[in-house]
Amino acid sequence: MAFGTLAIAGEDAKKSLADLAYERLRDRLLMLEIRPGDLLNDEQLAKDLEIGRTPVREALKRLELDRLVITYPRRGTFATRVEVTDLAFISEIRAQLEPLAAARAARVASGATKEHLREVMRAVEDFDVRAASVVETLRLDASVHRGIYAAAANPHLEDILIRYDNLATRIWCMVLDRLPNLEHHVREHLDLLRAVIDGEEDKAAELARVHVSGFEQAVRQALFAA
């Protein structure tokens, strides 16, 4: 997940303007730079992104499918609100599908895919949680989850999990500065990645389940402690 301003160069040059608009707006929504409930004006967004209104409108349609925005007739398009009840619903789905993806990744990941996961592991090992910005922390977390989803080699499962991970990220952003043990959350990715790389299906599934459960518990405590 690439947070912040994207330059139309390199990899981005290969993407359509609609894809670029989608990624930029998605990242702003996930980071809560666009606040829940904010009205989204396609003309203003097009100016901000320096992209035409048509690609922005296409991006907003995709974001509505992701449940990140919602359109009301004659009122406009708004960033969806983040409700406390969403946490339970999202976690219920992730608790079933994250272990499935982790176990499948442990079973089917290719040698090249495992090497990529080793690179992700090294990035986690070298990561300085205390010195990192929110954007950097979220980018690292996303790289772990996206890596495992891709390693599962089931595009339909990957698509669903990315959507729900995005929704979970919005909730996480609301309480990130209040989480007491963020370093533990980051470091526990190491055992999960190692289990996937070593082909330990049952262990990978259980670690994924524990990770989702721990995330929900930590966020819930932070929400109700506020």
C-alpha positions in Angstrom: 0.0 0.0 0.0 1.6 3.3 -1.1 0.5 6.1 1.2 1.1 9.8 0.5 1.6 11.6 -2.8 2.3 9.4 -5.8 4.5 10.6 -8.7 3.4 9.8 -12.2 6.7 8.1 -13.1 8.3 4.6 -13.1 5.6 2.1 -12.1 2.9 4.8 -12.0 3.5 5.6 -15.6 2.2 2.2 -16.6 -1.1 2.7 -14.7 -4.2 4.3 -16.0 -5.2 7.7 -14.7 -8.2 6.0 -13.1 -5.9 3.6 -11.3 -3.8 6.5 -10.1 -6.8 8.4 -8.9 -8.1 5.3 -7.1 -4.8 4.7 -5.3 -4.4 8.3 -4.2 -7.9 8.6 -2.9 -7.9 5.2 -1.3 -4.7 6.1 0.6 -6.2 9.5 1.8 -9.3 7.7 2.9 -7.3 5.0 4.8 -5.1 7.5 6.5 -8.1 9.6 7.4 -6.7 12.6 5.5 -10.2 12.5 4.1 -12.2 12.3 7.3 -15.2 9.9 7.7 -18.3 11.8 6.7 -16.4 14.3 4.5 -18.1 15.3 1.2 -16.1 14.4 -1.9 -16.3 16.9 -4.7 -15.1 15.3 -7.9 -14.1 18.7 -9.5 -12.0 19.7 -6.4 -10.5 16.3 -6.2 -9.5 16.4 -9.9 -7.7 19.7 -9.2 -6.0 18.4 -6.1 -4.8 15.3 -7.9 -4.1 17.1 -11.2 -6.1 14.4 -12.9 -9.3 14.7 -15.1 -12.7 14.5 -13.6 -13.6 11.3 -15.6 -10.8 9.2 -14.0 -11.7 10.6 -10.5 -15.4 9.6 -11.1 -14.3 6.1 -12.1 -12.1 5.9 -9.0 -15.0 6.9 -6.8 -17.1 4.2 -8.2 -14.4 1.6 -7.3 -14.1 3.1 -3.8 -17.8 2.7 -3.3 -17.5 -1.0 -4.0 -14.7 -1.1 -1.4 -17.1 0.6 1.1 -14.8 3.5 1.5 -17.2 6.0 0.1 -21.0 6.2 -0.3 -23.1 8.1 -2.8 -26.5 9.5 -1.9 -28.9 10.7 -4.7 -29.0 14.6 -4.9 -26.6 14.8 -1.9 -23.3 13.7 -3.3 -20.5 11.3 -2.4 -19.2 11.0 1.1 -16.4 9.2 2.9 -18.0 6.3 4.8 -18.2 6.7 8.6 -16.1 4.5 10.9 -18.4 2.9 13.5 -17.3 0.9 16.5 -19.7 -1.9 15.4 -17.7 -2.1 12.2 -14.7 -3.5 14.2 -16.6 -6.6 15.3 -18.0 -7.3 11.8 -14.7 -6.8 10.0 -12.8 -8.9 12.6 -15.4 -11.7 12.3 -14.7 -12.0 8.6 -10.9 -11.6 8.9 -10.7 -14.2 11.6 -12.0 -16.7 9.1 -10.2 -15.6 6.0 -6.8 -14.5 7.2 -6.0 -18.0 8.6 -7.2 -19.5 5.3 -4.9 -17.3 3.3 -1.9 -17.9 5.6 -2.4 -21.7 5.5 -2.8 -21.7 1.7 0.2 -19.5 1.3 2.3 -21.9 3.4 1.1 -24.8 1.2 1.4 -23.3 -2.3 4.0 -20.4 -2.2 6.6 -20.7 -4.9 10.3 -20.3 -4.3 10.3 -16.8 -5.7 7.3 -15.9 -3.5 9.1 -17.2 -0.4 12.1 -15.1 -1.3 9.9 -12.0 -1.5 8.5 -12.9 2.0 12.0 -13.2 3.3 12.7 -9.7 2.1 9.5 -8.5 3.9 10.8 -10.3 7.0 14.1 -8.5 6.8 12.2 -5.2 6.5 10.2 -6.0 9.6 13.4 -7.0 11.5 15.1 -3.7 10.6 12.0 -1.5 11.3 12.3 1.1 14.0 8.8 1.4 15.3 9.6 4.3 17.7 11.3 6.4 15.0 8.8 5.5 12.2 6.0 7.8 11.1 2.4 6.6 10.9 2.6 6.3 7.2 5.8 4.1 7.4 4.2 1.8 10.0 1.0 1.3 8.0 3.1 0.7 4.8 5.1 -2.0 6.6 2.0 -3.6 8.0 0.4 -3.6 4.6 3.5 -5.2 2.9 3.2 -8.1 5.3 -0.5 -8.7 4.8 -0.4 -8.1 1.0 2.6 -10.4 0.7 0.7 -13.3 2.4 -2.5 -12.6 0.4 -0.6 -12.7 -2.9 1.4 -15.8 -1.8 -1.9 -17.7 -1.2 -2.4 -17.5 -5.1 -6.1 -17.1 -5.0 -7.1 -13.8 -6.6 -10.6 -13.9 -5.3 -9.5 -14.4 -1.7 -6.8 -11.8 -2.1 -9.3 -9.2 -3.4 -11.7 -9.8 -0.4 -8.9 -9.7 2.2 -7.4 -6.5 0.8 -10.8 -4.8 1.0 -11.3 -5.8 4.6 -7.7 -5.0 5.6 -8.3 -1.5 4.2 -11.4 -1.1 6.4 -9.5 -2.4 9.4 -6.7 0.1 8.6 -9.1 3.0 8.8 -10.1 1.9 12.3 -6.5 1.4 13.2 -5.6 4.9 12.2 -8.2 6.3 14.6 -6.3 4.8 17.6 -2.8 4.3 16.4 -1.4 7.0 18.7 -3.1 5.3 21.7 -1.9 1.7 21.2 0.4 0.8 24.1 2.3 -2.0 22.4 2.6 -1.2 18.8 6.1 -2.8 18.5 4.6 -6.1 19.6 2.0 -5.9 16.9 4.7 -5.2 14.3 7.1 -7.9 15.5 4.6 -10.7 15.7 4.5 -10.6 11.9 7.9 -12.3 12.0 6.6 -15.6 13.3 3.7 -15.6 10.9 6.0 -14.9 7.9 8.4 -17.6 9.0 5.6 -20.2 9.3 4.4 -19.4 5.8 8.0 -19.6 4.4 8.6 -22.9 6.2 5.4 -24.4 4.9 3.8 -24.9 8.3 0.1 -24.6 7.4 -1.5 -25.1 10.8 1.0 -22.8 12.6 0.5 -20.1 10.0 -3.3 -20.3 10.3 -3.2 -20.1 14.1 -0.8 -17.2 14.1 -2.9 -15.3 11.6 -6.0 -16.0 13.8 -4.2 -14.8 16.9 -3.0 -11.7 15.1 -6.5 -10.7 14.0 -7.9 -11.4 17.5 -5.1 -9.4 19.1 -5.7 -6.5 16.7 -9.4 -6.3 17.6 -8.7 -6.5 21.3 -6.1 -3.8 21.2 -8.2 -1.4 19.1 -11.3 -2.0 21.2 -9.4 -1.2 24.4 -8.0 2.0 22.8 -11.5 3.0 21.6 -13.2 2.5 25.0 -10.3 4.1 26.9 -10.6 7.3 24.9 
